[in-house]
Amino acid sequence: MLATLGNRTFRHLFAAQIVALVGTGLATVALGLLAWDLAGADAGAVLGTALAIKMVAYVSLAPIAAAVAERLPRRAFLVGMDLIRAGVIACLPFVDQVWQVYVLIFFLQAASAGFTPAFQAVIPDVLKDEDDYTNALSLLRLAEDLEQLASPILAAALLTVVSFPVLFVGTVAGFIGSALLVATTRLPGRTSGEDGHFWADVTKGIRIYTRTPRLRGLMVMEAAVAAAGAMVYVNTVVLVQDTLALGAEAVALAFAGFGAGSMLAAIALPRILHRLTDRPVMIGGAALMVAGVALVPMVASLAALLLLWAAIGFGFSLTQTPIGRIINRSAREADRGAVFAAQFALSHACWLVTYPLAGWVGAEVGLGVAALVLAAIGAAGLVAVLRLWPADDMAELPHDHPDLAPDHPHLAEHASGHSHTFVIDDLHRRWPVAR
């Protein structure tokens, strides 16, 4: 896996991701302390609203940002998004009203909605070999999991010598460091697609996504992922401190268990995907998460919770890490950024539903009921995946072009039986019906 870091361009991009993640982790801690400083006992409501704003920005702006990105040089766009994020964070220590936090969070997440899909779309262009790309996805997954463990520890250490606003300085440094690493990297040029109307480009990723069976399956699988993830992220603190009557240290251990399971899967995935295709691996991961959430009402000890959270984390990584491989084979290189943006928006739309659902049901009728409701959502998503994502998911498909002239260049290119790697584009607007 580490051999992939021998590629200089990916090594720079990976380093950029790491420093940006560390900065983001510091900001998460600092934002919670800022909310307490501004709102006191209402800090939870402030953070909940900020989280909702984050999801709304992701869902609404990612496709627009992708259309903008197609019209700009890759490196300039990524550097620009990093600098915007650094500028927004630099303003946070000076706010004195809650509404100012909401405005800044919106602009911060708007920039992230542009940066993240564009960054994801660059990696397969840097690493053309599928094994190298799989290794890169696992490394990026590991970096995210390690950040969740390391950033709170780093923040706690810094807070012993500085006040919390200084953490925002670390976040600014992280985004500036990311921008410098990207700026000093030679990125592959973007494959030019057809010149289209801006708003047609905004919807292009969604259109490709909803017309491709494996991507439709991926879309509903995200419902299962979001249901399990919401149970972990929203209700862990309540489960540990209320149900198990344990302290804050146990909360940290529970999250560490989830992260450890996710990291173990990320390390194992390159070998697993050598033997199995993406579909059974991802479905197995989603099933593991759903089963884990359904078992939450039976948890009676910290040890049981740690094992369960590790299992859910393992399933989480099995479903999330291969997503790039699925998108890579489901879109032309020129359309990849738009499809990554569609994935980003649609997946966060699921989280926008499950986050408040997990919190509200847990608070109103209990964590056991919340777990069963979320498990039911996940199970429904799994059933839908099995129906929408064909088991015989072939890359090359025979199909006809009754709308094209007999001498059309596309027909001439595939003269000996019209069958080739099929993706949705201007010549292939509908998925072929099985013959």
VENDA-V305301 format. One record per pair of residues at least 24 apart in sequence whose ideal C-beta (glycine too) atoms are under 7 Angstrom apart, sorted by the first residue. I is the first residue (numbers start at 1). GAP is how many residues later the second one is. Records with the same first field share a line. If there is no record, write none. Layout:
I=GAP, GAP
This chain:
1=134, 137, 138, 269
4=123, 128, 131, 132, 135
7=119, 120
9=117, 176, 177, 178
10=116, 117, 126
12=169, 172, 173
13=109, 110, 113, 172
14=125
15=166
16=162, 165, 166
17=123, 126
18=125
19=155, 158, 159
20=154, 155, 158
21=122, 123, 126
22=125, 129, 152
23=147, 148, 150, 151, 152
24=147
25=122, 126, 127
26=125, 128, 129, 141, 144, 145
27=62, 140, 141, 144
29=123, 126, 138
30=134, 137, 138
33=131
34=58, 67, 130
38=60, 63
39=59
46=52, 55
49=53
50=51, 52, 55
51=304
53=49, 52, 53, 56
54=51, 55
55=293, 296, 297
57=49, 52, 53, 56
58=51, 55, 286, 287, 290
59=286, 289, 290, 293
61=49, 52
62=51, 55, 279, 282, 283
63=139, 140, 142, 143, 278, 279, 282
64=138
65=48, 49, 276
66=51, 139, 271, 272, 275
67=131, 134, 135
69=45, 49, 268
70=131, 267
74=48, 113, 116
75=107, 108, 112
77=41
78=37, 40, 41, 104
79=100, 103, 104
81=30, 33, 34
82=33, 93, 96, 97, 100
83=96
84=27
85=26, 27, 90
86=86, 89, 90
89=79, 82, 83, 86
90=82
92=76
93=72, 75
113=231
116=228
117=220, 223, 224, 227
118=219
120=204, 220
121=215, 216, 219
122=65
123=201
124=200, 204, 212
125=63, 208
126=62
130=195
133=191, 192, 195
134=136, 139, 191
135=135
137=184, 185, 187
138=128, 129, 131, 132, 183
141=125, 176, 179, 180
142=121, 124
145=114, 117, 118, 121
148=107, 111
149=107, 110
191=142, 143
192=142
193=141, 142
194=232
201=137
204=131, 134
205=133, 134, 136, 137
206=136
208=123, 127, 131, 216
209=130, 133, 137
211=213, 219, 220
212=118, 212, 219
213=175, 176, 177, 218
214=112, 116, 175, 179
215=115
216=172
217=168, 171, 172
218=105, 108
219=127
220=161, 164, 165, 168
221=61, 65, 98, 160, 164
222=124, 125, 128
223=127, 154, 155, 158
224=62, 65, 66, 154, 157, 158
225=61, 64, 91, 94, 95
226=124, 125, 128
227=66, 127, 147, 150, 151
228=61, 62, 64, 65, 84, 88, 146, 150
229=87
230=121, 124, 125, 127, 128, 144
231=62, 65, 127, 140, 143
232=26, 77, 80
234=121, 124, 125
235=123, 127, 132, 135
238=124, 129
239=66, 128
243=124
244=58
246=56
250=52
253=49, 53
254=51, 52, 55
257=49, 52, 53, 56
258=51, 52, 54, 55
259=54
260=50, 53
261=48, 49, 50, 51, 52, 53
262=51, 52, 54, 55
264=50
265=49, 52, 53
266=51, 55
269=52
273=49
278=44, 47, 48
279=110, 114
281=37, 41
282=36, 37, 40
283=99, 102
284=34
285=30, 33, 34
286=29, 33, 96
287=95
288=26, 27
289=26, 27, 89
290=85, 88, 89, 92
293=78, 81, 82, 85
294=77, 78, 81
296=71, 75
297=71, 74
329=66
330=93
331=92
332=91, 93
335=90
395=26
396=24, 25, 26
397=25, 35
398=37
399=33
